[in-house]
Amino acid sequence: MEDNKRNAGSKGKTFPLPPKKNSKKTSWKKWVSIIWIGLIAVVLGISGLFFAVSQGFLGEMPDVKELENPDIYVASEIISSDGVLLGKFEKEKTQPITYKDLPPFLIYALQAKEDERFKEHSGIDLRSILRAVRYGGDRGGGSTITQQLAKLLFTKEPSKNPIKRIIQKLKEWSVAVSLEKRYTKEEIITLYFNKFDFTYNANGIEMASKIYFNKSTSQLTLPEAAMFVAMLEAPIANNPMRNPERAKRRRDVVLAQMLETGYIDQTTYDKATSSAVKTDYQPIKNISDDYSAYYKFYLKKEIDTYLKDYEKQTGKKLNLYKDGLKIYITLDSKMQKYAEQSIREHLTDLQKRFDAEQRGRKNRPFYYLTNTQVNSVMLQAMKRTGRYKQLKAAGISEDSIMMEFHKPIKTSRFTWAGEEEVEMSPWDSIRYHKQIAQAGLMSMVPGTGEIKAWVGGIDWQHFQYDHIKQGKRQVGSTFKPFVYATAIMKLGMTPCSTVSNGTYDHNGWHVPGRGGMLTLKDGLAHSQNPIAARLIEMTGVDAVIQTARDLGVTEEIPRNNTIALGSSDITIFEMLGAYSTFANYGNHNKPEMIWRIEDANGRVIKEVNVEPKEVMNPLYAYTMIELMKGVAQYGTASGELGRRGISKAVEIAAKTGTTQNNSDGWFMGITPKLATGAWVGWEDRATHFLGTGEGQGAKMALPIWAIYMKKVWADKTLGISPDDKFSKPSDWKDGCSGLKGIGGGYGDDGGLQTMDEIKNPRPVDRTPKNNSDKKEENVNENLHSSDEVDFNK
């Protein structure tokens, strides 16, 4: 015992330690635990992530149920004011086919190229994903056919943001799993082929077969089927119409994979790869008709606004493309047809005259541009094309894109004789279409605001730009009535008030004149620029802008005096709405196309009620009608109206307009029951007639109006007659004294220029100041008109 105590108390002595455990055994168990915990965490994490994605926690998820029973979708109908079905809002032009219509080797090619284990997985193929990660996509991607369908239906363009792209991919996986649960493998393949866009308006495999090979899908040969599967990878880069050599190489890759996977034998492979890529191009136009597409473009925007308001009010969401809405619009089917015919009749002739002027010109169709400027215009146009945007999105370099645009391909181009199939480069096609004259026409009832005709362009297939509401062009002298109206309201002037027509110089602004004094009516009738320049100086530019605003013009108007001669860019839509105010006793109606929208059961969703806004005294408004009558009776419009067989006895309040370098031609014509505005020009302002003789509004736009109105007058069912008269206010006296007591008189003394003096004006200096002034003088009977002006002076 003493020994034990002694030992315990001795320095350096300790109790014995417990035996050591096997360190290797402990380490192994520890790592097994970590791996299991890690695997469980990964599984739980992925499951949680999928749950979050599927429930929309990482962004709204598409409703896969929307794909069920697609045949029950009912297109919304567009019904005219005279009860005619004008068109429908429906999904893209396509011809869906069933699985039995797909030739076996088309299905084999798809599986061999895109998804070998398609029959085995449930939407996601982990082996393919791991292979894609390991080889960086060099041996194929990781997306299954089902994932590609999910992307096609819901994701569309992949995001360039890596985080957002990851979320997109997760959504695709989630949707792919949902699709696999909802559809059979056969249905998924059928949906994929029916939904894929093969370009050239080839939506779906059946349309593609007809457009590229002029046959149905069931008649496709093995090489043709392989060609389409190669296009699934890159519909533009592998397109047989655009890149036949590359298309053949990628087609042969598909055939090689079919051989490797055992779908075809060596003999079949050799025969298929030895065949050349041959197409039989048969273009099919979009579902929208050439002209109706323009008003449908605007109409859809208006309807979308009303449907959003309806959803806010009721909580019910309606789909324009599947809920069978009835859209009752104010357009008249016959007037719409007459408007379309009028544009075609006139522009067919106008285009011939323009082409004759351009024949042999190196810089056709541009004037006053250097080669560098022309190239800049062309580059901008190229970058606006869908072809450029698709190539850019595919990561193709600018140099390669430029090479693509200079490579001849089979394409269609617009002609007034009908679409023409040619072989030319996209670059040359752009330049060709820039020389085609464009036009827009809108017609409305001044008293109600109802739009009766809307032609926003000449051919939607080739020119998808609306010149009624979307396009803003320099308005030229059609702005002058706003200046005159301001002078009448603010200064108490009358149609007989006189203003100097001498050359106007003020603060560096030089407006050539012809001397003498003119009444307001004659000044407007002959569109004399010095008159308008002096009037805006007297009224002030702010007052004129306010008048335009009161009349419904919302576009930007520069705060300088040049607006008196039309330097502003304004739409036909707003210009016609403003002019209609004069014919509606000074009450402005916003032009409206929609009358009523009903759901499939006839319940009213929206009823549009136009509320007139009084903006000027009826006497002022009628005074403007009297002023503008002079334009048609003896002014800038009289000669062409006479040549078109329209009598001076017809009451027409009108105004012509021609802009700088003849880039835009306008004609606004108001009759008692119908106001109509027409514009003609080209895509670029550097494209125009050289001389004002051909390029003025009276020659470019007025003929469309005249042809249209003669058709309208000839149709007695429309109730619009050339014998209609404007209603005068009850207190109207005459053109000169009718305004007495409202705003006083101004400048009613003598000095009025005689008609002989107008037709034989004193000589003025016409030496060109720069290239933009080198234009022919107006050599018709309207020699005294100064409708066109250089705003830079």
C-alpha positions in Angstrom: 0.0 0.0 0.0 2.8 2.3 0.9 4.5 1.3 -2.4 1.4 2.3 -4.3 1.2 5.7 -2.5 4.9 6.2 -3.2 4.5 5.3 -6.8 1.6 7.6 -7.1 3.4 10.5 -5.6 6.6 10.0 -7.6 7.5 12.5 -10.2 7.1 11.4 -13.8 4.8 8.5 -12.9 1.2 8.4 -14.5 -1.7 6.0 -14.6 -1.6 3.6 -17.6 -3.6 5.0 -20.8 -6.4 3.0 -22.5 -5.4 0.9 -25.4 -5.3 2.7 -28.9 -8.1 2.0 -31.4 -7.4 1.0 -35.1 -7.0 4.4 -36.8 -7.6 3.0 -40.3 -10.9 1.5 -39.3 -12.1 4.8 -37.8 -11.1 6.9 -40.8 -12.9 4.6 -43.2 -16.2 4.8 -41.3 -15.9 8.6 -41.0 -15.6 9.0 -44.8 -18.4 6.6 -45.4 -20.6 8.8 -43.1 -19.5 12.0 -44.9 -20.3 10.5 -48.3 -23.7 9.3 -47.2 -24.5 12.6 -45.6 -23.3 14.4 -48.8 -25.4 12.1 -51.0 -28.4 12.6 -48.9 -27.8 16.4 -48.9 -27.4 16.4 -52.7 -30.6 14.3 -53.2 -32.5 16.5 -50.8 -31.0 19.6 -52.3 -31.9 18.6 -55.9 -35.4 17.5 -54.7 -35.9 20.8 -52.9 -34.6 22.7 -55.9 -37.0 20.8 -58.3 -39.8 21.4 -55.8 -39.0 25.1 -55.7 -38.8 25.3 -59.5 -42.0 23.3 -60.0 -43.9 25.5 -57.6 -42.8 28.7 -59.2 -40.6 29.9 -56.3 -37.8 30.7 -58.8 -40.0 32.4 -61.3 -43.4 31.7 -63.0 -43.7 28.2 -64.4 -45.6 27.5 -67.6 -48.9 25.7 -67.4 -48.3 22.3 -69.1 -52.1 21.9 -69.2 -52.3 24.5 -71.9 -51.1 21.8 -74.3 -54.0 19.5 -73.6 -56.7 19.3 -76.2 -55.3 21.9 -78.5 -58.2 21.3 -80.9 -60.6 23.0 -78.6 -58.8 26.3 -78.9 -61.2 28.8 -80.6 -59.7 31.7 -82.5 -61.1 35.2 -81.9 -63.1 36.6 -84.8 -62.9 40.1 -86.3 -66.3 41.3 -87.5 -66.7 44.5 -89.6 -69.3 47.2 -89.1 -71.3 45.7 -92.0 -71.2 42.2 -90.5 -68.5 40.6 -92.5 -65.9 38.3 -90.9 -62.6 40.2 -91.8 -60.2 37.7 -90.1 -59.2 35.9 -87.0 -56.6 35.9 -84.3 -55.2 32.4 -84.3 -52.0 30.7 -83.7 -49.2 30.6 -86.3 -49.9 29.0 -89.7 -49.3 25.3 -89.3 -50.7 22.0 -90.4 -50.4 19.5 -87.4 -50.0 15.9 -88.3 -50.3 12.7 -86.3 -47.6 10.1 -85.3 -48.7 7.7 -88.0 -48.0 10.4 -90.7 -44.3 10.5 -89.7 -42.1 8.2 -91.8 -40.2 5.7 -89.6 -36.7 6.9 -90.7 -37.6 10.5 -89.7 -38.3 9.2 -86.1 -35.1 7.0 -86.3 -33.0 10.0 -87.4 -34.4 12.1 -84.6 -33.6 9.5 -81.9 -30.1 8.7 -83.4 -29.1 12.3 -83.5 -30.8 13.8 -80.5 -31.6 11.1 -77.9 -30.5 7.5 -78.2 -32.2 6.5 -75.0 -35.4 8.3 -75.6 -37.5 5.2 -75.0 -35.8 4.5 -71.7 -35.7 7.8 -69.7 -38.4 9.8 -68.1 -37.5 13.2 -69.5 -34.0 13.6 -68.2 -31.0 11.4 -69.3 -28.3 11.6 -66.6 -25.8 9.7 -68.8 -26.2 12.3 -71.6 -25.8 15.1 -69.1 -22.6 13.6 -67.6 -21.2 13.0 -71.2 -21.9 16.6 -72.1 -20.2 17.9 -69.0 -17.2 15.6 -69.4 -16.6 16.4 -73.1 -17.8 20.0 -73.1 -20.6 19.2 -75.5 -18.2 17.9 -78.2 -19.9 14.5 -78.3 -23.4 15.8 -78.1 -25.5 17.8 -75.7 -27.3 16.6 -72.6 -30.8 17.6 -73.6 -33.4 14.9 -74.3 -36.1 15.3 -77.0 -38.5 16.0 -74.2 -36.3 18.8 -72.8 -36.0 20.3 -76.3 -39.8 20.2 -76.6 -40.0 22.0 -73.2 -37.6 24.6 -74.4 -39.4 25.0 -77.7 -42.8 25.5 -76.0 -41.9 27.6 -73.0 -38.3 28.9 -72.8 -37.7 30.0 -76.4 -34.4 32.0 -76.4 -31.8 31.0 -73.7 -30.8 33.8 -71.4 -27.2 35.1 -71.7 -27.1 35.6 -67.9 -25.5 32.3 -66.5 -27.6 32.3 -63.3 -30.8 32.9 -65.3 -29.8 30.2 -67.8 -29.3 27.7 -65.0 -32.8 28.5 -63.7 -34.1 28.1 -67.3 -32.5 24.7 -67.6 -34.0 23.6 -64.2 -37.4 24.8 -65.5 -36.9 22.8 -68.7 -36.1 19.7 -66.7 -39.2 20.2 -64.5 -41.4 20.7 -67.5 -39.8 17.7 -69.3 -40.7 15.5 -66.4 -44.3 16.9 -66.4 -44.5 16.3 -70.2 -43.4 12.7 -69.8 -46.1 12.1 -67.2 -48.8 13.7 -69.4 -47.9 12.3 -72.8 -46.8 9.1 -74.4 -43.4 9.0 -76.2 -45.2 9.0 -79.5 -47.1 12.1 -78.6 -44.0 13.9 -77.5 -42.2 13.2 -80.8 -45.3 14.4 -82.7 -45.6 17.6 -80.7 -41.9 18.3 -81.3 -42.1 18.0 -85.0 -45.4 19.9 -85.2 -44.0 22.8 -83.1 -40.5 23.3 -84.6 -40.0 26.4 -86.7 -37.9 25.5 -89.8 -37.8 29.1 -91.0 -39.3 30.5 -94.3 -42.7 30.4 -92.6 -42.3 26.6 -92.2 -44.0 26.1 -88.8 -44.0 22.4 -88.2 -42.8 19.4 -90.2 -45.7 19.3 -92.6 -45.4 23.0 -93.6 -41.6 22.5 -93.9 -42.0 19.4 -96.2 -44.3 21.4 -98.5 -42.1 24.5 -98.5 -38.7 22.9 -98.9 -39.6 19.7 -100.9 -43.1 20.3 -102.3 -44.5 17.1 -100.7 -46.2 15.9 -97.5 -44.2 14.6 -94.6 -45.2 11.0 -95.3 -43.5 11.2 -98.7 -40.1 12.3 -97.4 -37.1 10.3 -98.5 -34.4 9.2 -96.0 -31.9 12.1 -97.1 -34.7 14.6 -96.8 -35.7 13.4 -93.3 -32.1 13.5 -92.2 -31.9 17.0 -93.6 -34.8 18.2 -91.4 -33.2 16.5 -88.3 -30.0 18.3 -89.0 -31.9 21.6 -89.1 -33.2 20.9 -85.6 -29.7 21.6 -84.4 -29.5 25.0 -86.2 -32.3 25.9 -88.6 -30.4 28.8 -90.2 -26.8 27.6 -90.3 -27.9 24.1 -91.5 -30.5 25.5 -93.9 -30.4 23.9 -97.4 -31.7 27.1 -99.0 -29.0 29.3 -97.4 -26.0 27.0 -96.8 -26.4 23.9 -99.0 -22.8 22.7 -98.5 -22.9 22.9 -94.7 -26.5 21.5 -94.8 -25.2 18.4 -96.6 -22.3 17.9 -94.2 -24.7 18.0 -91.2 -27.2 15.8 -92.9 -24.5 13.2 -93.5 -23.6 13.4 -89.8 -27.2 12.4 -89.0 -27.0 9.6 -91.4 -23.7 8.4 -89.9 -25.3 8.3 -86.4 -28.2 6.3 -87.8 -25.6 3.9 -89.2 -23.7 3.7 -85.9 -26.9 3.1 -83.9 -28.1 0.4 -86.3 -31.1 2.1 -87.8 -29.7 1.8 -91.3 -27.2 -0.5 -93.0 -24.0 0.4 -94.9 -25.6 0.2 -98.3 -28.4 2.5 -97.4 -26.0 4.9 -95.8 -23.7 5.0 -98.9 -26.7 5.6 -101.2 -28.1 8.4 -99.0 -24.8 10.2 -98.5 -24.0 10.2 -102.2 -27.2 12.1 -103.0 -27.1 15.8 -103.4 -29.2 18.2 -101.4 -32.1 19.1 -103.6 -35.0 21.4 -102.7 -38.2 22.4 -104.4 -39.0 25.7 -102.8 -42.7 26.5 -102.6 -43.2 29.7 -100.5 -46.3 29.9 -98.3 -47.3 33.3 -97.0 -48.1 34.1 -93.4 -51.6 33.6 -92.1 -52.2 37.4 -92.2 -53.3 38.8 -95.6 -51.0 41.5 -97.0 -53.2 44.4 -96.0 -55.3 43.1 -93.1 -52.1 42.4 -91.1 -51.5 46.1 -90.7 -54.8 46.9 -89.0 -54.6 43.6 -87.0 -51.2 44.8 -85.7 -52.8 47.9 -84.2 -56.0 46.1 -83.3 -54.2 43.5 -81.2 -52.4 46.2 -79.2 -55.7 47.9 -78.4 -57.4 44.6 -77.5 -54.5 43.6 -75.2 -55.0 46.8 -73.3 -58.7 46.2 -72.8 -58.2 42.6 -71.8 -55.6 43.7 -69.1 -58.1 46.2 -67.8 -60.8 43.4 -67.8 -58.5 41.1 -65.8 -57.8 43.8 -63.2 -61.5 44.4 -62.8 -62.7 40.8 -62.7 -59.7 38.7 -62.0 -60.5 36.7 -65.1 -57.8 36.3 -67.8 -58.8 35.9 -71.4 -56.7 34.6 -74.2 -57.1 36.3 -77.6 -56.0 33.1 -79.4 -58.0 30.4 -77.8 -61.1 31.9 -76.0 -63.2 32.6 -79.1 -63.7 36.3 -78.5 -65.9 38.4 -80.9 -64.2 41.7 -81.8 -66.7 44.0 -83.5 -64.8 46.8 -85.3 -65.7 50.0 -87.1 -64.0 49.1 -90.4 -66.4 48.7 -93.3 -65.4 45.6 -95.4 -66.1 47.3 -98.7 -64.4 50.6 -97.9 -61.4 48.6 -96.7 -61.3 46.7 -100.0 -61.6 50.0 -102.0 -58.7 51.5 -100.0 -56.5 48.5 -100.7 -57.4 48.5 -104.4 -56.7 52.3 -104.6 -53.2 52.0 -103.2 -52.4 49.1 -105.5 -53.7 50.9 -108.6 -51.8 54.1 -108.0 -48.5 52.7 -106.7 -48.3 50.2 -109.6 -48.1 53.2 -111.9 -46.0 55.3 -109.6 -43.4 52.6 -109.2 -42.9 52.4 -113.0 -42.2 56.1 -113.2 -39.8 55.9 -110.3 -38.0 52.9 -111.7 -37.6 54.7 -115.1 -36.0 57.7 -113.3 -33.6 55.4 -111.4 -32.6 53.3 -114.4 -28.8 53.3 -114.8 -28.1 55.1 -111.5 -25.1 53.7 -109.6 -26.5 54.9 -106.2 -30.0 53.7 -107.0 -32.3 54.3 -105.2 -30.6 57.0 -103.0 -30.0 60.7 -103.8 -27.4 63.0 -102.2 -25.7 60.2 -100.2 -22.0 59.3 -100.4 -20.9 55.7 -100.8 -20.0 55.7 -97.1 -23.5 56.9 -96.1 -25.2 54.4 -98.4 -23.2 51.6 -96.7 -24.2 52.9 -93.3 -27.9 52.9 -94.3 -27.5 49.3 -95.6 -25.8 48.1 -92.5 -28.5 49.5 -90.2 -31.1 47.8 -92.4 -29.3 44.5 -92.3 -29.1 44.6 -88.5 -32.9 45.1 -88.2 -33.6 41.8 -90.1 -34.6 38.7 -88.4 -31.9 36.8 -90.3 -29.2 39.0 -88.7 -30.6 38.7 -85.2 -30.8 34.9 -85.5 -27.2 34.7 -86.7 -26.0 37.0 -84.0 -27.8 35.0 -81.3 -26.1 31.9 -82.6 -22.7 33.5 -81.8 -21.6 34.0 -85.4 -19.0 36.7 -86.0 -19.8 40.0 -87.8 -17.4 39.0 -90.7 -19.2 35.7 -91.1 -22.6 37.3 -91.0 -21.5 39.7 -93.7 -20.4 36.8 -95.8 -23.8 35.2 -95.3 -25.6 38.3 -96.4 -23.5 38.6 -99.6 -24.1 34.9 -100.5 -26.8 34.4 -103.2 -29.7 32.2 -102.1 -33.2 31.4 -103.4 -35.6 34.0 -102.1 -38.8 35.8 -102.9 -39.1 39.5 -103.6 -42.0 41.9 -103.9 -43.3 43.1 -107.2 -46.6 44.8 -108.0 -47.2 41.9 -110.5 -46.9 39.4 -107.7 -44.2 37.8 -105.6 -41.2 36.7 -107.6 -38.8 33.8 -106.9 -35.2 34.8 -107.6 -31.7 33.9 -106.6 -30.0 36.9 -104.9 -28.0 37.7 -101.8 -29.9 39.0 -98.7 -27.8 42.2 -99.0 -29.1 42.8 -102.6 -32.6 41.9 -101.5 -32.5 44.6 -98.9 -31.4 47.2 -101.4 -34.0 46.1 -103.9 -36.8 46.4 -101.5 -35.7 49.9 -100.4 -36.7 51.2 -103.9 -40.3 50.0 -103.5 -42.7 52.9 -102.8 -44.6 52.7 -99.6 -48.0 54.1 -98.7 -50.6 54.4 -96.0 -54.3 55.3 -96.0 -56.8 55.9 -93.2 -60.4 56.9 -93.6 -62.8 57.9 -90.7 -66.2 59.4 -90.0 -65.5 62.9 -88.5 -68.7 63.0 -86.5 -68.2 59.7 -84.7 -64.4 58.9 -84.8 -65.1 55.6 -86.4 -62.3 54.3 -88.6 -63.7 52.9 -91.8 -60.5 51.9 -93.7 -56.9 51.2 -92.5 -54.2 50.3 -94.9 -50.9 50.6 -93.2 -48.6 49.3 -96.0 -48.4 47.5 -99.3 -47.4 43.9 -98.3 -47.0 42.6 -94.8 -44.9 39.7 -96.0 -42.1 42.0 -97.1 -42.7 45.2 -95.2 -43.8 44.6 -91.6 -44.2 48.3 -90.7 -47.4 50.1 -90.2 -47.5 53.6 -91.7 -50.7 54.7 -90.0 -50.0 54.5 -86.2 -46.5 53.2 -86.1 -44.8 55.4 -88.7 -44.0 59.0 -88.1 -43.1 61.1 -91.1 -42.4 64.7 -91.8 -45.8 66.3 -92.6 -44.8 69.2 -94.7 -47.5 71.7 -95.6 -50.3 69.6 -94.1 -49.3 71.2 -90.9 -50.2 74.7 -92.2 -53.9 74.5 -91.3 -52.9 74.4 -87.6 -51.1 77.7 -88.1 -54.0 79.2 -89.9 -56.5 78.0 -87.3 -54.3 79.6 -84.6 -54.3 82.9 -86.5 -58.0 82.8 -86.9 -58.7 82.0 -83.2 -56.0 84.2 -81.6 -55.8 87.1 -84.0 -59.4 87.3 -85.3 -58.3 86.9 -88.9 -60.8 85.8 -91.6 -60.3 84.0 -95.0 -60.2 87.5 -96.5 -57.4 88.8 -94.2 -54.3 89.6 -96.2 -50.6 88.8 -95.5 -47.5 89.7 -97.4 -46.2 86.9 -99.7 -42.8 88.5 -100.0 -39.6 86.7 -99.2 -39.3 86.2 -95.4 -36.1 86.6 -93.5 -35.9 86.3 -89.8 -33.1 85.2 -87.4 -31.4 83.4 -90.3 -34.5 81.6 -91.5 -34.9 82.4 -95.2 -38.2 81.6 -96.9 -38.4 82.7 -100.6 -41.5 84.5 -101.6 -43.2 85.8 -104.7 -44.3 89.2 -103.5 -47.6 90.9 -103.2 -50.3 90.3 -100.7 -52.5 87.2 -100.5 -55.7 86.5 -98.6 -55.5 83.6 -96.1 -57.7 81.5 -98.3 -55.4 82.0 -101.3 -52.3 81.6 -99.3 -53.4 78.2 -98.0 -54.9 77.2 -101.4 -51.5 77.8 -103.1 -49.5 76.6 -100.0 -47.4 79.8 -99.9 -44.6 79.3 -97.4 -44.0 83.1 -96.5 -47.7 83.4 -95.4 -47.3 80.5 -92.9 -44.0 81.8 -91.7 -45.4 85.3 -91.0 -48.5 83.8 -89.3 -46.5 81.8 -86.9 -44.4 84.8 -86.1 -47.6 86.8 -85.3 -49.3 84.0 -83.2 -46.2 82.7 -81.5 -44.9 79.1 -81.9 -46.4 78.1 -78.5 -49.9 79.0 -79.5 -49.6 76.9 -82.7 -48.3 73.9 -80.7 -51.2 74.3 -78.3 -53.6 74.3 -81.2 -52.1 71.1 -82.6 -52.3 69.5 -79.1 -56.0 70.5 -78.7 -56.7 68.9 -82.1 -55.2 65.6 -80.8 -51.6 65.7 -81.9 -49.4 64.1 -79.2 -46.2 63.5 -81.1 -43.2 65.7 -80.3 -43.3 69.1 -82.0 -40.1 71.2 -82.1 -40.4 74.6 -80.5 -39.3 76.6 -83.5 -41.0 78.5 -86.3 -40.1 75.9 -88.9 -43.0 73.8 -87.8 -45.2 76.2 -89.7 -43.9 74.6 -92.9 -44.2 71.0 -91.6 -40.8 70.1 -90.0 -42.5 67.8 -87.4 -42.8 64.0 -87.7 -46.4 63.0 -87.1 -48.5 59.9 -87.8 -51.4 59.7 -90.3 -53.5 58.6 -87.4 -53.1 61.8 -85.5 -53.1 64.1 -88.5 -56.4 62.7 -89.8 -57.9 62.9 -86.3 -57.0 66.6 -86.1 -58.4 67.4 -89.6 -61.6 65.6 -88.7 -62.1 68.1 -85.9 -62.7 70.9 -88.4 -65.5 68.9 -90.0 -67.0 68.1 -86.7 -67.8 71.7 -85.6 -64.6 71.9 -83.5 -65.3 68.7 -81.5 -62.3 66.3 -81.5 -63.0 62.6 -81.6 -60.1 60.2 -81.0 -60.1 57.8 -84.0 -61.4 54.4 -82.8 -61.4 51.0 -84.6 -63.0 48.9 -81.8 -66.7 49.1 -81.2 -67.4 46.2 -78.9 -65.6 43.0 -77.5 -67.6 40.0 -76.4 -66.6 36.7 -74.9 -67.5 33.3 -76.5 -70.9 33.4 -74.7 -71.8 36.9 -75.9 -71.1 38.7 -72.7 -69.8 42.2 -73.3 -66.2 42.6 -72.2 -65.7 46.1 -73.5 -67.8 48.6 -75.2 -66.0 51.7 -76.6 -67.7 55.0 -76.3 -66.1 57.9 -78.1 -66.4 61.1 -76.1 -66.1 64.3 -78.2 -63.9 67.1 -76.8 -64.8 70.6 -77.8 -61.6 72.4 -78.8 -62.7 75.3 -80.9 -65.8 77.4 -81.7 -67.9 75.9 -84.5 -67.4 79.2 -86.5 -63.6 78.8 -86.3 -63.9 75.1 -87.4 -66.1 75.9 -90.3 -63.8 78.8 -91.3 -61.0 76.2 -91.7 -63.3 74.1 -93.9 -63.9 77.2 -96.1 -60.2 77.9 -96.3 -59.3 74.3 -97.3 -62.0 74.2 -99.9 -59.8 76.6 -101.9 -57.1 73.9 -102.1 -59.4 71.6 -104.0 -61.3 74.3 -106.0 -58.4 76.2 -107.4 -55.3 75.5 -105.4 -52.6 72.8 -105.3 -55.0 69.9 -105.5 -57.4 71.3 -108.2 -55.4 70.2 -111.2 -54.9 66.5 -110.2 -58.5 66.2 -108.9 -59.7 67.5 -112.3 -57.6 65.0 -114.1 -59.0 62.3 -111.9 -62.6 63.3 -113.0 -63.6 64.9 -109.7 -65.8 68.0 -110.3 -65.0 71.4 -108.6 -68.7 71.3 -107.5 -67.8 68.5 -105.0 -67.3 70.0 -101.6 -63.8 68.9 -100.5 -61.7 70.6 -97.8 -58.2 69.5 -98.5 -54.5 70.1 -98.1 -51.5 68.7 -100.0 -48.1 68.3 -98.4 -44.6 67.7 -99.8 -41.5 67.5 -97.6 -37.9 68.3 -98.0 -36.3 66.7 -101.1 -39.8 65.2 -102.0 -39.2 62.5 -99.5 -42.9 62.4 -98.4 -46.1 63.1 -100.3 -49.3 63.8 -98.3 -52.9 64.5 -99.1 -55.6 65.1 -96.5 -59.1 65.3 -97.9 -62.3 65.9 -96.0 -65.8 65.5 -97.3 -68.9 66.1 -95.2 -69.3 62.4 -94.2 -65.8 61.0 -94.6 -62.2 62.2 -93.8 -59.3 60.4 -95.5 -55.6 60.9 -95.3 -53.0 59.3 -97.6 -49.2 59.3 -97.4 -46.7 58.0 -100.0 -42.9 57.8 -99.6 -40.0 55.3 -99.3 -38.4 53.5 -96.4 -35.5 56.0 -96.4 -35.8 59.7 -96.8 -32.8 59.7 -99.2 -35.0 57.7 -101.6 -37.4 60.0 -103.6 -38.2 61.5 -106.9 -35.6 64.1 -108.0 -38.1 66.7 -109.1 -41.1 68.2 -107.3 -43.1 67.7 -110.5 -43.3 64.0 -109.7 -42.5 64.1 -106.0 -45.2 66.5 -104.8 -48.1 65.4 -102.6 -50.6 66.2 -105.4 -48.9 63.6 -107.6 -47.8 61.0 -105.0 -50.7 60.8 -102.5 -53.7 62.6 -103.9 -54.4 60.1 -106.7 -54.9 57.3 -104.1 -57.5 59.5 -102.3 -59.2 60.3 -105.6 -59.4 56.6 -106.7 -60.6 55.6 -103.3 -63.3 58.3 -103.1 -64.7 57.5 -106.6 -65.1 53.9 -105.5 -66.8 54.9 -102.3 -69.2 57.4 -104.1 -70.0 54.7 -106.7 -71.2 52.3 -104.0 -74.6 53.6 -103.2 -75.0 51.2 -100.3 -72.5 53.3 -98.3 -74.6 56.4 -98.3 -71.8 58.7 -99.2 -72.3 61.0 -102.2 -70.3 63.6 -104.1 -73.4 65.8 -103.6 -73.1 65.9 -99.8 -72.6 69.4 -98.4 -70.9 70.7 -95.3 -73.3 72.0 -92.7 -72.8 75.7 -91.9 -73.1 77.0 -88.3 -76.4 78.8 -87.8 -74.7 82.1 -87.2 -72.4 81.9 -90.2 -72.7 84.9 -92.6 -70.0 84.7 -95.2 -66.3 83.9 -95.6 -65.1 87.4 -94.5 -67.6 88.7 -92.0 -68.7 85.4 -90.4 -66.2 85.8 -87.5 -67.0 89.4 -86.6 -67.7 89.7 -82.9 -65.6 86.7 -82.0 -62.1 87.9 -82.3 -62.2 91.2 -84.2 -60.8 91.8 -87.6 -57.2 91.9 -88.9 -55.7 93.2 -92.1 -58.9 93.3 -94.1 -57.6 96.1 -96.3 -56.5 95.8 -99.9 -53.4 94.6 -101.6 -54.9 91.3 -102.6 -52.9 89.6 -105.4 -54.8 88.9 -108.5 -55.0 85.4 -110.0 -53.1 86.7 -113.0 -50.3 87.9 -110.7 -50.3 84.5 -109.0 -49.9 82.6 -112.3 -47.2 84.9 -113.5 -45.2 85.7 -110.4 -42.2 88.0 -110.5 -38.8 86.3 -110.9 -37.1 85.2 -107.7 -33.5 83.9 -107.2 -33.6 80.1 -107.6 -29.9 79.5 -107.6 -29.3 76.2 -105.7 -27.7 76.7 -102.3 -26.6 73.1 -101.9 -27.2 69.7 -103.4 -30.5 69.3 -101.7 -31.8 72.3 -103.6 -31.1 70.8 -107.1 -34.6 69.8 -107.9 -36.9 70.5 -110.8 -39.6 73.2 -110.3 -43.2 72.2 -110.2 -44.1 72.5 -113.9 -47.8 71.8 -113.7 -50.5 74.4 -113.4 -49.7 74.7 -109.7 -46.5 76.6 -110.4 -47.3 79.1 -107.7 -47.2 76.5 -105.0 -44.2 76.5 -102.6 -45.3 73.3 -100.9 -41.8 72.0 -100.6 -39.1 73.7 -98.5 -35.6 73.2 -97.1 -35.9 73.5 -93.4 -32.2 73.8 -93.0 -32.1 77.3 -94.4 
